[in-house]
Amino acid sequence: MAAPTTMRVTFILKWAASIIQIMGYTATAFGWTPWNLYLFLVGLFGWFAVGVLWNDRAIMLIHIVALGAMLVGMSSS
């Protein structure tokens, strides 16, 4: 089992990343570009870090794919 400190850091990180991603959705709804992308990137990296801490490849994979999609979308517009 993970150390209590690691569990606490992971708990804080996953909630902070979730709140930041929700802020990104809100920024998108209000048309606040490019802030929405910045918020999504921060949340994305936060959740990727959670995947690393949990050794959860599914979480890491989905956030790597999301990063790739964002980069392609940003470069094509």
C-alpha positions as CSV (number, residue, x, y, z in Angstrom):
1,M,0.0,0.0,0.0
2,A,1.2,3.5,-0.7
3,A,2.6,5.7,2.0
4,P,0.1,8.1,3.7
5,T,2.0,11.1,2.3
6,T,1.7,9.8,-1.3
7,M,-2.0,9.1,-0.8
8,R,-2.6,12.6,0.5
9,V,-0.6,14.2,-2.4
10,T,-2.6,12.1,-4.9
11,F,-5.9,13.0,-3.2
12,I,-5.1,16.7,-3.5
13,L,-3.7,16.4,-7.0
14,K,-6.7,14.6,-8.4
15,W,-9.2,17.1,-6.9
16,A,-7.2,20.1,-8.0
17,A,-6.8,18.7,-11.5
18,S,-10.6,17.9,-11.6
19,I,-11.5,21.4,-10.5
20,I,-9.1,23.0,-13.0
21,Q,-10.6,20.8,-15.8
22,I,-14.1,21.9,-14.8
23,M,-12.9,25.5,-15.0
24,G,-11.6,24.7,-18.6
25,Y,-15.1,23.5,-19.6
26,T,-16.6,26.6,-18.1
27,A,-14.1,28.8,-20.0
28,T,-15.0,27.0,-23.2
29,A,-18.7,27.6,-22.6
30,F,-18.0,31.3,-22.2
31,G,-15.6,31.4,-25.2
32,W,-12.6,32.4,-23.1
33,T,-9.9,31.3,-25.4
34,P,-7.0,30.6,-25.0
35,W,-7.6,30.3,-21.2
36,N,-9.7,27.2,-21.7
37,L,-6.8,25.5,-23.3
38,Y,-4.4,26.5,-20.6
39,L,-6.8,25.2,-18.0
40,F,-7.3,21.9,-19.8
41,L,-3.5,21.4,-20.2
42,V,-2.9,22.0,-16.4
43,G,-5.8,19.6,-15.6
44,L,-4.5,17.1,-18.1
45,F,-1.0,17.0,-16.7
46,G,-2.4,16.8,-13.2
47,W,-4.4,13.7,-14.1
48,F,-1.5,12.2,-15.9
49,A,0.6,12.6,-12.7
50,V,-2.2,10.9,-10.8
51,G,-2.0,8.0,-13.3
52,V,1.7,7.8,-12.7
53,L,1.3,7.8,-8.9
54,W,-1.4,5.1,-9.1
55,N,0.5,3.2,-11.7
56,D,-2.7,3.3,-13.7
57,R,-1.9,3.0,-17.4
58,A,-5.5,3.6,-18.5
59,I,-5.5,7.0,-16.9
60,M,-2.1,7.8,-18.4
61,L,-3.2,6.6,-21.9
62,I,-6.4,8.6,-22.0
63,H,-4.5,11.8,-21.0
64,I,-1.7,11.3,-23.5
65,V,-4.3,10.8,-26.2
66,A,-6.1,13.9,-25.1
67,L,-2.9,15.9,-25.1
68,G,-2.2,14.7,-28.7
69,A,-5.7,15.7,-29.8
70,M,-5.3,19.1,-28.2
71,L,-1.9,19.7,-29.9
72,V,-3.3,18.6,-33.3
73,G,-6.3,20.9,-32.9
74,M,-4.2,23.8,-31.7
75,S,-1.8,23.5,-34.6
76,S,-4.5,23.2,-37.3
77,S,-6.4,26.3,-36.3
